[in-house]
Protein backbone atom coordinates (compact mmCIF):
# COMPACT_ATOMS: atom_id res chain seq x y z
CA UNK A 1 0.00 0.00 0.00
CA UNK A 2 2.88 2.31 0.85
CA UNK A 3 4.69 1.75 -2.44
CA UNK A 4 1.48 2.49 -4.35
CA UNK A 5 1.19 5.83 -2.57
CA UNK A 6 4.81 6.67 -3.38
CA UNK A 7 4.25 5.84 -7.05
CA UNK A 8 1.15 8.06 -7.09
CA UNK A 9 3.06 10.94 -5.53
CA UNK A 10 5.85 10.57 -8.09
CA UNK A 11 3.35 10.59 -10.95
CA UNK A 12 1.68 13.72 -9.54
CA UNK A 13 5.07 15.42 -9.12
CA UNK A 14 6.02 14.68 -12.72
CA UNK A 15 2.64 15.96 -13.91
CA UNK A 16 2.95 19.19 -11.96
CA UNK A 17 6.49 19.84 -13.22
CA UNK A 18 6.54 22.05 -16.32
CA UNK A 19 9.05 21.40 -19.09
CA UNK A 20 9.34 24.44 -21.32
CA UNK A 21 11.92 25.80 -23.77
CA UNK A 22 14.35 28.50 -22.61
CA UNK A 23 16.30 30.89 -24.81
CA UNK A 24 19.28 32.49 -22.99
CA UNK A 25 21.51 35.24 -24.36
CA UNK A 26 23.83 37.99 -23.18
CA UNK A 27 26.13 35.62 -21.27
CA UNK A 28 28.04 32.42 -21.95
CA UNK A 29 26.22 29.33 -20.78
CA UNK A 30 26.74 25.61 -20.86
CA UNK A 31 24.88 23.83 -23.62
CA UNK A 32 22.80 20.75 -22.83
CA UNK A 33 21.74 17.76 -24.96
CA UNK A 34 18.59 18.57 -26.90
CA UNK A 35 16.79 15.35 -25.98
CA UNK A 36 17.41 15.76 -22.25
CA UNK A 37 15.26 17.78 -19.86
CA UNK A 38 17.34 20.03 -17.63
CA UNK A 39 16.24 19.47 -14.00
CA UNK A 40 15.10 22.44 -11.97
CA UNK A 41 17.88 22.09 -9.37
CA UNK A 42 20.58 21.92 -12.05
CA UNK A 43 19.24 24.94 -13.89
CA UNK A 44 18.94 26.86 -10.61
CA UNK A 45 22.63 26.22 -9.83
CA UNK A 46 23.56 27.41 -13.32
CA UNK A 47 21.58 30.63 -12.81
CA UNK A 48 23.09 31.16 -9.35
CA UNK A 49 26.55 31.14 -10.94
CA UNK A 50 25.33 33.56 -13.59
CA UNK A 51 23.87 35.93 -10.97
CA UNK A 52 27.25 36.43 -9.30
CA UNK A 53 28.28 38.95 -11.97
CA UNK A 54 25.07 39.55 -13.94
CA UNK A 55 21.54 40.75 -13.55
CA UNK A 56 19.00 38.38 -15.07
CA UNK A 57 15.93 39.64 -16.93
CA UNK A 58 13.38 36.91 -17.68
CA UNK A 59 10.74 37.59 -20.32
CA UNK A 60 7.78 35.30 -19.62
CA UNK A 61 5.73 34.44 -22.71
CA UNK A 62 2.27 32.95 -22.27
CA UNK A 63 2.05 29.45 -23.75
CA UNK A 64 5.57 29.44 -25.22
CA UNK A 65 6.52 26.17 -26.91
CA UNK A 66 9.24 24.89 -29.22
CA UNK A 67 6.84 25.30 -32.12
CA UNK A 68 6.71 29.08 -31.54
CA UNK A 69 10.42 29.41 -32.43
CA UNK A 70 9.57 28.18 -35.94
CA UNK A 71 6.95 30.92 -36.36
CA UNK A 72 6.79 32.95 -39.58
CA UNK A 73 4.71 36.00 -40.38
CA UNK A 74 2.67 36.73 -43.50
CA UNK A 75 5.83 37.87 -45.31
CA UNK A 76 7.53 34.52 -44.67
CA UNK A 77 9.94 36.11 -42.20
CA UNK A 78 10.75 34.77 -38.76
CA UNK A 79 8.73 36.17 -35.87
CA UNK A 80 12.02 36.45 -33.96
CA UNK A 81 14.04 38.51 -36.40
CA UNK A 82 15.65 40.50 -33.57
CA UNK A 83 16.48 37.56 -31.30
CA UNK A 84 18.13 35.68 -34.15
CA UNK A 85 20.92 38.26 -34.27
CA UNK A 86 21.89 38.25 -30.56
CA UNK A 87 25.06 36.61 -29.22
CA UNK A 88 26.20 34.74 -27.25
CA UNK A 89 23.07 32.64 -27.03
CA UNK A 90 22.00 29.21 -25.84
CA UNK A 91 18.79 27.37 -26.55
CA UNK A 92 17.39 24.72 -24.22
CA UNK A 93 14.59 22.63 -25.68
CA UNK A 94 13.28 21.50 -22.29
CA UNK A 95 13.86 22.91 -18.79
CA UNK A 96 11.92 21.91 -15.70
CA UNK A 97 10.20 24.88 -14.06
CA UNK A 98 12.67 27.55 -15.25
CA UNK A 99 10.82 30.43 -13.56
CA UNK A 100 10.88 28.66 -10.20
CA UNK A 101 14.56 27.89 -10.68
CA UNK A 102 15.31 31.58 -11.19
CA UNK A 103 13.23 32.55 -8.14
CA UNK A 104 15.20 30.09 -6.02
CA UNK A 105 18.57 31.33 -7.30
CA UNK A 106 17.97 35.09 -7.00
CA UNK A 107 18.03 36.82 -3.64
CA UNK A 108 16.27 39.91 -4.97
CA UNK A 109 13.30 39.63 -7.33
CA UNK A 110 11.22 42.26 -9.11
CA UNK A 111 8.21 42.13 -11.41
CA UNK A 112 7.54 44.34 -14.39
CA UNK A 113 5.20 44.51 -17.37
CA UNK A 114 5.52 45.43 -21.03
CA UNK A 115 2.40 47.29 -22.13
CA UNK A 116 0.71 47.20 -25.50
CA UNK A 117 3.04 49.95 -26.80
CA UNK A 118 6.13 47.84 -26.10
CA UNK A 119 7.38 49.87 -23.14
CA UNK A 120 8.10 48.83 -19.57
CA UNK A 121 5.64 49.93 -16.93
CA UNK A 122 8.59 50.80 -14.65
CA UNK A 123 12.23 51.36 -15.69
CA UNK A 124 14.64 48.62 -14.70
CA UNK A 125 17.46 49.41 -12.30
CA UNK A 126 20.72 47.58 -13.05
CA UNK A 127 21.81 45.59 -10.02
CA UNK A 128 24.03 42.50 -10.07
CA UNK A 129 22.41 39.50 -8.43
CA UNK A 130 18.82 40.62 -8.98
CA UNK A 131 16.21 38.95 -11.17
CA UNK A 132 13.50 40.85 -13.04
CA UNK A 133 10.45 38.93 -14.25
CA UNK A 134 8.79 40.69 -17.19
CA UNK A 135 5.35 39.75 -18.48
CA UNK A 136 3.45 40.98 -21.53
CA UNK A 137 0.09 42.70 -21.85
CA UNK A 138 -1.13 40.90 -24.94
CA UNK A 139 -3.38 42.58 -27.45
CA UNK A 140 -6.16 40.84 -29.36
CA UNK A 141 -4.23 39.74 -32.46
CA UNK A 142 -2.79 36.63 -34.10
CA UNK A 143 -0.10 34.52 -32.46
CA UNK A 144 2.47 35.45 -35.10
CA UNK A 145 1.81 39.18 -34.70
CA UNK A 146 1.99 38.85 -30.92
CA UNK A 147 5.35 37.07 -30.99
CA UNK A 148 6.74 39.54 -33.52
CA UNK A 149 5.71 42.55 -31.41
CA UNK A 150 7.22 40.93 -28.31
CA UNK A 151 10.46 40.29 -30.22
CA UNK A 152 10.66 43.98 -31.13
CA UNK A 153 9.91 45.09 -27.56
CA UNK A 154 12.56 42.75 -26.10
CA UNK A 155 15.19 44.06 -28.51
CA UNK A 156 14.39 47.69 -27.66
CA UNK A 157 14.52 47.05 -23.91
CA UNK A 158 17.77 45.09 -24.05
CA UNK A 159 19.48 47.94 -25.92
CA UNK A 160 18.64 50.40 -23.13
CA UNK A 161 20.32 48.32 -20.41
CA UNK A 162 24.04 49.10 -20.34
CA UNK A 163 25.12 46.78 -17.52
CA UNK A 164 25.97 43.09 -17.37
CA UNK A 165 22.62 41.52 -18.12
CA UNK A 166 21.73 37.96 -19.01
CA UNK A 167 18.35 37.55 -20.68
CA UNK A 168 15.94 34.63 -20.56
CA UNK A 169 12.99 34.07 -22.85
CA UNK A 170 10.78 31.38 -21.39
CA UNK A 171 7.20 30.27 -20.87
CA UNK A 172 5.13 31.91 -18.16
CA UNK A 173 4.32 29.33 -15.47
CA UNK A 174 0.72 28.18 -15.49
CA UNK A 175 0.66 27.20 -11.80
CA UNK A 176 2.34 30.33 -10.42
CA UNK A 177 0.14 32.98 -8.77
CA UNK A 178 -0.62 35.96 -10.95
CA UNK A 179 0.94 39.23 -9.86
CA UNK A 180 -1.86 41.76 -9.54
CA UNK A 181 -1.06 45.27 -10.67
CA UNK A 182 -3.14 48.36 -10.51
CA UNK A 183 -3.02 50.35 -13.74
CA UNK A 184 -3.67 54.04 -13.39
CA UNK A 185 -5.49 55.68 -16.29
CA UNK A 186 -5.34 59.38 -17.02
CA UNK A 187 -8.60 61.28 -17.02
CA UNK A 188 -9.46 64.06 -19.42
CA UNK A 189 -8.96 66.65 -16.68
CA UNK A 190 -5.40 65.47 -16.04
CA UNK A 191 -4.37 65.51 -19.67
CA UNK A 192 -5.50 69.12 -20.04
CA UNK A 193 -3.77 70.34 -16.85
CA UNK A 194 -0.15 70.48 -15.70
CA UNK A 195 2.25 67.61 -15.16
CA UNK A 196 5.90 68.00 -14.14
CA UNK A 197 8.61 65.47 -13.27
CA UNK A 198 12.27 65.94 -12.43
CA UNK A 199 15.14 63.45 -12.38
CA UNK A 200 12.87 60.55 -11.47
CA UNK A 201 12.73 62.13 -8.01
CA UNK A 202 9.45 63.99 -7.88
CA UNK A 203 6.22 64.21 -9.87
CA UNK A 204 3.28 66.56 -9.57
CA UNK A 205 0.11 67.02 -11.59
CA UNK A 206 -2.84 69.38 -11.21
CA UNK A 207 -5.52 70.87 -13.42
CA UNK A 208 -5.14 74.48 -12.19
CA UNK A 209 -3.75 76.60 -9.38
CA UNK A 210 -5.21 79.94 -8.22
CA UNK A 211 -3.93 82.65 -5.91
CA UNK A 212 -6.78 84.70 -4.45
CA UNK A 213 -9.06 83.28 -7.17
CA UNK A 214 -6.73 84.40 -9.96
CA UNK A 215 -5.38 81.60 -12.16
CA UNK A 216 -1.61 81.14 -12.31
CA UNK A 217 0.22 79.81 -15.35
CA UNK A 218 3.07 77.48 -14.37
CA UNK A 219 5.95 77.55 -16.84
CA UNK A 220 8.52 75.18 -15.34
CA UNK A 221 9.61 73.20 -12.30
CA UNK A 222 13.01 72.80 -10.66
CA UNK A 223 14.16 70.46 -7.89
CA UNK A 224 17.03 71.47 -5.61
CA UNK A 225 18.63 68.75 -3.49
CA UNK A 226 19.82 69.44 0.03
CA UNK A 227 22.97 68.00 1.58
CA UNK A 228 20.97 64.82 2.18
CA UNK A 229 18.91 64.31 -1.04
CA UNK A 230 17.60 60.97 0.22
CA UNK A 231 15.75 62.71 3.05
CA UNK A 232 14.97 66.24 1.84
CA UNK A 233 14.78 68.40 -1.29
CA UNK A 234 13.11 71.63 -2.44
CA UNK A 235 10.72 72.22 -5.35
CA UNK A 236 10.20 75.49 -7.24
CA UNK A 237 7.29 76.04 -9.62
CA UNK A 238 7.90 79.16 -11.71
CA UNK A 239 5.02 81.15 -13.20
CA UNK A 240 4.98 83.18 -16.39
CA UNK A 241 4.55 86.33 -14.27
CA UNK A 242 8.01 85.89 -12.75
CA UNK A 243 6.76 84.66 -9.38
CA UNK A 244 7.20 81.20 -7.97
CA UNK A 245 5.67 78.61 -5.64
CA UNK A 246 8.25 76.90 -3.42
CA UNK A 247 8.04 74.10 -0.88
CA UNK A 248 10.20 71.42 0.73
CA UNK A 249 9.66 67.68 0.86
CA UNK A 250 11.26 65.67 3.66
CA UNK A 251 11.25 61.99 4.55
CA UNK A 252 10.97 60.58 8.06
CA UNK A 253 12.46 57.10 8.45
CA UNK A 254 10.72 56.65 11.81
CA UNK A 255 7.19 56.52 10.36
CA UNK A 256 7.89 56.04 6.63
CA UNK A 257 6.02 59.20 5.54
CA UNK A 258 7.12 62.12 3.38
CA UNK A 259 5.84 65.58 4.34
CA UNK A 260 5.45 68.85 2.46
CA UNK A 261 6.51 71.94 4.44
CA UNK A 262 7.90 75.49 4.16
CA UNK A 263 5.51 76.38 1.33
CA UNK A 264 5.55 79.94 0.00
CA UNK A 265 4.27 82.00 -2.91
CA UNK A 266 6.40 84.92 -4.01
CA UNK A 267 8.16 84.84 -0.63
CA UNK A 268 4.94 84.77 1.43
CA UNK A 269 4.83 81.77 3.74
CA UNK A 270 1.81 79.47 3.41
CA UNK A 271 0.28 77.04 5.86
CA UNK A 272 -0.11 73.50 4.40
CA UNK A 273 -2.30 71.40 6.69
CA UNK A 274 -1.63 67.65 6.59
CA UNK A 275 0.19 67.33 3.27
CA UNK A 276 1.88 63.96 3.84
CA UNK A 277 1.66 60.36 2.66
CA UNK A 278 3.52 57.02 2.90
CA UNK A 279 6.40 56.65 0.46
CA UNK A 280 4.58 54.08 -1.67
CA UNK A 281 1.49 56.32 -2.03
CA UNK A 282 0.82 59.53 -3.90
CA UNK A 283 -0.77 62.45 -2.08
CA UNK A 284 -3.98 63.53 -3.80
CA UNK A 285 -6.52 66.25 -3.09
CA UNK A 286 -9.41 67.40 -5.22
CA UNK A 287 -9.39 70.92 -3.77
CA UNK A 288 -6.36 71.80 -1.64
CA UNK A 289 -6.08 75.25 -0.09
CA UNK A 290 -2.92 76.73 1.45
CA UNK A 291 -3.31 79.87 3.60
CA UNK A 292 -0.99 82.57 4.81
CA UNK A 293 -1.29 84.55 8.06
CA UNK A 294 -3.81 86.98 6.51
CA UNK A 295 -6.60 86.29 4.01
CA UNK A 296 -4.47 85.24 1.03
CA UNK A 297 -4.86 81.70 -0.18
CA UNK A 298 -3.41 79.38 -2.82
CA UNK A 299 -5.87 76.86 -4.27
CA UNK A 300 -5.00 73.65 -6.13
CA UNK A 301 -7.50 71.73 -8.22
CA UNK A 302 -7.01 67.94 -8.67
CA UNK A 303 -3.59 67.99 -7.04
CA UNK A 304 -1.47 64.83 -7.03
CA UNK A 305 2.19 64.54 -6.08
CA UNK A 306 4.68 61.90 -5.03
CA UNK A 307 8.30 61.98 -3.87
CA UNK A 308 10.82 59.22 -4.52
CA UNK A 309 12.09 58.59 -1.01
CA UNK A 310 11.43 54.85 -1.14
CA UNK A 311 14.60 52.90 -0.44
CA UNK A 312 16.07 51.38 -3.57
CA UNK A 313 13.69 53.20 -5.89
CA UNK A 314 15.18 54.79 -8.98
CA UNK A 315 11.99 56.31 -10.34
CA UNK A 316 8.90 58.00 -9.07
CA UNK A 317 5.61 56.66 -10.41
CA UNK A 318 2.25 57.59 -9.00
CA UNK A 319 1.16 54.90 -6.57
CA UNK A 320 -2.20 54.40 -4.93
CA UNK A 321 -3.88 57.60 -3.79
CA UNK A 322 -3.53 58.88 -0.21
CA UNK A 323 -6.41 61.34 -0.22
CA UNK A 324 -6.47 64.55 1.81
CA UNK A 325 -10.02 63.74 2.92
CA UNK A 326 -9.81 61.62 6.04
CA UNK A 327 -11.38 58.22 6.39
CA UNK A 328 -13.91 59.59 8.91
CA UNK A 329 -15.72 62.62 7.46
CA UNK A 330 -18.41 64.78 9.16
CA UNK A 331 -21.02 63.02 7.02
CA UNK A 332 -19.88 59.63 8.31
CA UNK A 333 -19.99 60.87 11.90
CA UNK A 334 -23.52 62.22 11.42
CA UNK A 335 -24.63 58.91 9.95
CA UNK A 336 -23.10 56.97 12.85
CA UNK A 337 -24.80 59.30 15.36
CA UNK A 338 -28.23 58.77 13.78
CA UNK A 339 -27.59 55.03 13.61
CA UNK A 340 -26.77 54.92 17.33
CA UNK A 341 -30.01 56.77 18.16
CA UNK A 342 -32.05 54.34 16.05
CA UNK A 343 -30.33 51.35 17.68
CA UNK A 344 -31.12 52.75 21.15
CA UNK A 345 -34.80 53.22 20.20
CA UNK A 346 -35.01 49.69 18.79
CA UNK A 347 -33.29 48.27 21.87
CA UNK A 348 -35.67 50.03 24.26
CA UNK A 349 -38.67 48.96 22.19
CA UNK A 350 -37.57 45.32 22.29
CA UNK A 351 -36.97 45.50 26.04
CA UNK A 352 -40.47 46.91 26.62
CA UNK A 353 -42.06 44.28 24.38
CA UNK A 354 -40.22 41.49 26.18
CA UNK A 355 -41.43 42.88 29.53
CA UNK A 356 -45.14 42.50 28.58
CA UNK A 357 -46.75 39.89 30.90
CA UNK A 358 -50.11 38.08 30.74
CA UNK A 359 -52.74 38.13 33.55
CA UNK A 360 -51.89 35.83 36.45
CA UNK A 361 -55.47 35.55 37.85
CA UNK A 362 -58.65 34.46 35.96
CA UNK A 363 -62.38 33.85 36.82
CA UNK A 364 -63.16 30.24 37.88
CA UNK A 365 -66.30 28.93 35.98
CA UNK A 366 -66.96 26.31 38.69
CA UNK A 367 -66.66 28.68 41.55
CA UNK A 368 -69.01 31.25 42.95
CA UNK A 369 -70.10 33.81 40.44
CA UNK A 370 -68.78 37.21 41.03
CA UNK A 371 -71.64 39.50 41.66
CA UNK A 372 -71.34 43.23 41.41
CA UNK A 373 -74.15 45.17 42.87
CA UNK A 374 -74.89 48.39 41.16
CA UNK A 375 -77.48 50.88 42.19
CA UNK A 376 -78.56 54.10 40.67
CA UNK A 377 -78.11 57.04 42.94
ABEGO torsion letter per residue (X at the ends): XAAAAAAAAAAAAAAABBBBBBBBBGBBBBBBBAABBBBAAAAAAAAAAAAAABBBBBBBBBGBBAAAAABBBAAGBBABAAAAABOBBBBBABBBGAAAAAAAABABBBBBBBBAAGBBABBBBBBBGBBBBBBBBBBBBBAAAAAAAAAAAAAAAAAABABBBBBBBBBBBAABBBBBBBBBBBBAAAAABBBBBBGGABBBBBABBBBGGBBBBBABBBBBBBABAAABBBBBBBBAAGBBBBBBBBBBAAAGBBBBBGBBBGGBBBBBBGBBBBAABBBBBABBBBBBABABBBBBBGBBBBBBABBGBABBBBBBBBBABBABBAAAAAAAAAAAAAAAAAAAAAAAAAABBBBABBBBAABBBBBBBBBBX
